[in-house]
Amino acid sequence: MVDFRFDIRPLFPEPIIKVTSNLLPHTFRGDRRQCLDATSKMSEIIDRLGQLSATSQGLNKPVTTAQRLRMCDTQTIYLLADTEAGHNGAVAGLLKVGTKDLYLFDETGKSRKVENAPSILDFYVHETRQRAGLGKRLFETMLREEQWSPVKCSVDRPSEKLLGFLKKHYGLKNIIPQANNFVLYQGFFGGGSGTPSANGNGNLDAPSPHHTGNNGLHITNSPNTQLFGATYLGEDSNRRRGSQQQSASTTALLQQQITQISPSGRYGAPRPSCSMAEIIHAGSSKNGKGGGSSAESNRIK
């Protein structure tokens, strides 16, 4: 377990506490001075446990820090402590959860945008206290507080230990393949509880790269479908694509003609009246008038 130089027992009136962006235990009561002292100690606890979790998973840097929690109001950290261990007590586990807006594939391979998806972001129990039921106790407390169901949770970059934990305690093993780092299980999008797939081998078949739309055309599925629209395949789609390209070319040509006829900006301003061409033109007109006057004068004489 993780020991600290200070007494953690005032911060853990209960074995499991939860901490949000204010960096205070949900059970905290105290004045301003006590508040500053508590946030300082909680920051040290979170940073230490986050670093141990990253080391256990082989990550280059921790995904859980006090600074990140302070800047995010959609995440919650659950901490498990043993106040009887040692003189100051010790912290045994950490579980960070939150909600995220995600683009995900469902069981049929269709892309969906899921807003405020429940997410397991970091889970760690100290090596000396694993296989003692503490992880299950911490996880069950989180589910009860958040009112979540295990099958409805997405898991960010789960370790092999976490995948084994979810399989052992909640029977989650049928994974829905995703294009991102999140892991989902069958039943996440529906009302099921993660039962084995119809093929009977307990493995989910890979999603089809395309499906057939209502108009009979094959539409590709990807996380970009909702952003940029569907991609159509087949002869009908080729004719559709050709007509769209022709329409785009006609529109571009018309815009170019309009630009040439009606310039805008500084190129659309009238030219100054003192241009060199007008000066030359004025001089030529003056010389012509003078010659005509002389000839007329000779005729009068």
C-alpha positions in Angstrom: 0.0 0.0 0.0 1.0 3.6 -0.4 2.1 5.5 2.7 2.4 9.2 3.1 4.3 11.5 5.4 1.0 13.0 6.8 -2.0 11.4 8.5 -4.6 10.5 5.9 -7.3 9.5 8.4 -8.9 12.9 8.6 -9.4 12.8 4.8 -10.9 9.3 4.9 -13.8 9.2 7.4 -15.0 6.4 5.2 -12.8 3.7 3.6 -13.8 4.9 0.1 -14.1 8.6 -0.8 -14.7 10.4 -4.1 -13.0 13.5 -5.3 -14.1 15.9 -8.0 -12.5 19.0 -9.6 -12.4 20.9 -6.3 -9.8 18.3 -5.0 -11.8 17.8 -1.8 -13.3 14.6 -0.5 -17.1 14.5 -0.7 -17.2 14.2 3.1 -15.0 17.2 3.8 -16.1 19.8 6.3 -13.9 22.6 7.4 -12.8 26.3 7.2 -10.6 28.0 4.5 -7.4 27.0 6.2 -8.4 23.4 6.5 -9.6 23.5 2.9 -6.2 24.6 1.6 -4.5 21.9 3.6 -6.9 19.2 2.4 -6.5 20.1 -1.3 -2.7 20.1 -1.0 -2.7 16.6 0.6 -5.3 15.2 -1.9 -3.2 16.5 -4.8 -0.2 14.6 -3.4 -2.3 11.4 -3.0 -3.8 11.6 -6.5 -0.4 12.3 -8.2 1.3 9.5 -6.4 -1.4 6.9 -7.2 -1.7 8.1 -10.8 2.1 7.6 -11.2 1.9 4.1 -9.8 -1.0 3.3 -12.1 1.0 4.5 -15.1 4.0 2.4 -14.1 1.9 -0.7 -13.6 0.4 -0.3 -17.1 3.7 0.5 -18.8 2.7 4.1 -19.8 5.1 6.9 -20.4 3.2 9.3 -18.3 0.3 9.2 -15.9 -3.3 9.7 -17.2 -4.4 10.7 -13.7 -3.1 13.8 -12.1 -4.5 16.4 -9.7 -4.0 19.1 -12.3 -6.1 17.3 -14.9 -8.8 16.6 -12.4 -8.9 20.3 -11.4 -9.5 21.3 -15.1 -12.2 18.8 -15.8 -15.6 18.9 -14.1 -16.9 15.7 -15.8 -14.5 13.3 -14.0 -14.5 11.8 -10.5 -11.8 9.9 -8.7 -12.7 7.2 -6.1 -9.9 6.4 -3.6 -9.7 3.4 -1.3 -7.8 3.6 1.9 -6.9 1.4 4.9 -6.8 3.7 7.9 -5.6 0.9 10.1 -2.4 0.3 8.2 0.6 1.9 9.7 0.7 5.0 11.8 -0.8 7.4 9.3 -2.9 4.9 7.3 -2.3 4.0 3.6 -4.1 4.3 0.3 -4.7 1.0 -1.6 -6.6 1.9 -4.8 -7.7 4.5 -7.3 -10.6 4.5 -9.9 -11.1 7.4 -12.2 -14.4 7.7 -14.2 -16.1 10.3 -16.3 -18.3 11.0 -19.3 -17.1 11.6 -22.8 -18.7 12.4 -26.2 -17.5 9.5 -28.5 -18.0 8.3 -32.1 -18.4 4.5 -31.8 -19.4 1.5 -33.9 -22.4 -0.6 -32.8 -22.8 -4.3 -33.2 -23.8 -3.9 -36.9 -20.8 -1.7 -37.7 -22.9 1.5 -37.9 -21.2 4.7 -36.6 -22.9 6.5 -33.8 -22.2 9.6 -31.8 -22.7 8.9 -28.1 -22.9 11.9 -25.9 -21.9 11.7 -22.2 -20.9 8.0 -22.5 -19.9 6.5 -19.2 -16.2 5.8 -19.3 -13.7 4.0 -17.1 -10.5 6.1 -17.4 -8.1 4.7 -14.9 -8.2 1.8 -12.4 -5.4 0.7 -10.1 -5.1 -1.4 -6.9 -1.7 -1.6 -5.2 0.2 -4.8 -6.0 0.3 -5.9 -2.3 -3.5 -5.7 -2.0 -4.6 -7.3 -5.3 -6.7 -10.5 -5.3 -8.2 -9.5 -1.9 -11.6 -8.2 -3.2 -10.6 -4.5 -2.8 -10.9 -3.8 -6.6 -14.4 -5.3 -6.7 -15.4 -3.3 -3.6 -14.1 -0.1 -5.2 -15.8 -0.8 -8.5 -19.1 -1.7 -6.9 -19.1 1.6 -4.9 -18.5 3.5 -8.1 -21.4 1.8 -9.9 -23.7 2.5 -7.1 -22.7 6.2 -6.8 -22.8 6.8 -10.5 -25.8 4.6 -11.1 -24.1 2.9 -14.0 -24.2 -0.7 -15.3 -20.9 -2.4 -16.2 -22.1 -3.3 -19.7 -23.0 0.3 -20.4 -19.4 1.5 -19.6 -16.8 2.2 -22.2 -13.2 1.5 -21.1 -10.3 3.7 -22.2 -7.1 1.7 -23.0 -7.8 -1.1 -20.6 -4.9 -3.3 -19.4 -5.0 -7.1 -19.6 -5.7 -7.1 -15.8 -8.7 -4.8 -16.2 -10.1 -6.9 -19.1 -9.7 -10.0 -16.9 -11.4 -8.2 -14.0 -14.4 -7.3 -16.0 -14.7 -10.8 -17.5 -14.3 -12.5 -14.1 -16.7 -10.4 -12.0 -19.2 -9.2 -14.7 -19.0 -11.7 -17.5 -18.0 -9.1 -20.1 -16.1 -10.8 -22.9 -17.8 -10.0 -26.2 -16.0 -6.9 -27.4 -17.4 -4.6 -30.1 -14.3 -3.6 -32.3 -13.7 0.2 -32.4 -11.4 2.5 -34.3 -10.3 4.4 -31.2 -8.7 3.3 -27.9 -12.0 2.5 -26.2 -13.4 -1.0 -25.5 -17.1 -1.7 -25.6 -19.0 -4.8 -24.9 -22.1 -6.3 -26.5 -25.2 -4.7 -24.8 -23.7 -1.2 -24.6 -26.2 0.1 -27.2 -29.1 -2.1 -26.4 -30.9 -3.5 -23.4 -28.8 -6.8 -23.3 -26.4 -7.8 -20.6 -23.5 -9.0 -22.8 -24.6 -12.5 -23.7 -22.5 -14.5 -26.1 -22.9 -13.9 -29.9 -25.2 -16.1 -32.0 -22.3 -18.1 -33.4 -21.9 -19.7 -30.0 -18.1 -19.3 -29.7 -18.3 -16.3 -27.4 -16.5 -14.0 -30.0 -18.0 -11.1 -31.7 -17.7 -11.3 -35.5 -15.9 -8.3 -37.0 -18.3 -5.6 -38.2 -19.1 -5.4 -41.9 -17.3 -2.5 -43.7 -20.6 -1.4 -45.3 -24.3 -1.9 -45.1 -27.2 -1.5 -47.4 -29.3 1.7 -47.1 -33.0 2.1 -47.7 -32.4 2.9 -51.4 -30.5 -0.3 -52.1 -27.1 1.4 -52.3 -24.1 0.3 -50.2 -23.1 3.0 -47.7 -19.7 2.8 -46.0 -19.5 3.2 -42.3 -16.8 5.2 -40.5 -16.5 7.7 -37.7 -16.5 10.4 -40.4 -19.9 9.4 -41.8 -21.8 11.8 -39.6 -19.3 14.6 -40.2 -18.9 14.4 -44.0 -21.8 12.3 -45.1 -22.1 8.7 -46.4 -19.9 7.3 -49.2 -21.9 5.4 -51.9 -20.6 2.4 -53.8 -21.8 0.8 -57.1 -23.0 1.9 -60.6 -25.8 4.1 -59.3 -23.4 5.9 -57.1 -21.0 6.5 -60.0 -23.8 8.2 -62.0 -24.7 10.2 -58.9 -21.0 11.2 -58.3 -20.7 12.1 -62.0 -23.7 14.4 -61.9 -22.5 16.0 -58.7 -19.1 16.7 -60.3 -20.7 18.2 -63.4 -23.0 20.4 -61.3 -20.0 21.5 -59.2 -18.0 22.4 -62.4 -20.9 24.4 -63.8 -21.3 26.3 -60.5 -17.5 27.1 -60.4 -17.6 28.4 -64.0 -20.6 30.6 -63.3 -19.0 32.0 -60.2 -15.8 32.8 -62.3 -17.9 34.7 -64.9 -19.7 36.7 -62.3 -16.3 37.6 -60.7 -15.0 38.8 -64.1 -18.1 40.9 -64.8 -18.6 42.3 -61.4 -15.2 42.7 -59.7 -15.2 43.5 -56.1 -12.7 45.1 -53.6 -10.1 47.6 -54.8 -10.3 46.2 -58.4 -13.9 47.3 -58.6 -13.2 51.0 -57.8 -13.3 53.6 -60.6 -9.9 54.6 -62.1 -8.6 58.1 -61.3 -9.4 60.8 -63.9 -5.7 61.8 -64.2 -4.4 58.7 -65.8 -1.7 58.9 -68.5 -4.1 57.7 -71.2 -6.5 60.6 -70.6 -3.6 63.2 -70.6 -2.4 61.9 -74.0 -6.0 61.8 -75.3 -6.6 65.4 -74.2 -3.4 66.6 -75.9 -4.3 65.0 -79.2 -7.7 66.6 -79.1 -6.2 70.1 -78.5 -3.9 69.8 -81.5 -6.7 68.8 -83.8 -8.8 71.8 -82.8 -6.0 74.2 -83.3 -5.3 73.0 -86.9 -9.0 73.4 -87.9 -9.1 77.0 -86.7 -6.1 77.9 -88.8 -7.5 76.4 -92.0 -10.8 78.2 -91.5 -9.0 81.5 -91.0 -7.2 81.1 -94.3 -10.4 80.5 -96.1 -11.9 83.7 -94.7 -8.9 85.7 -95.9 
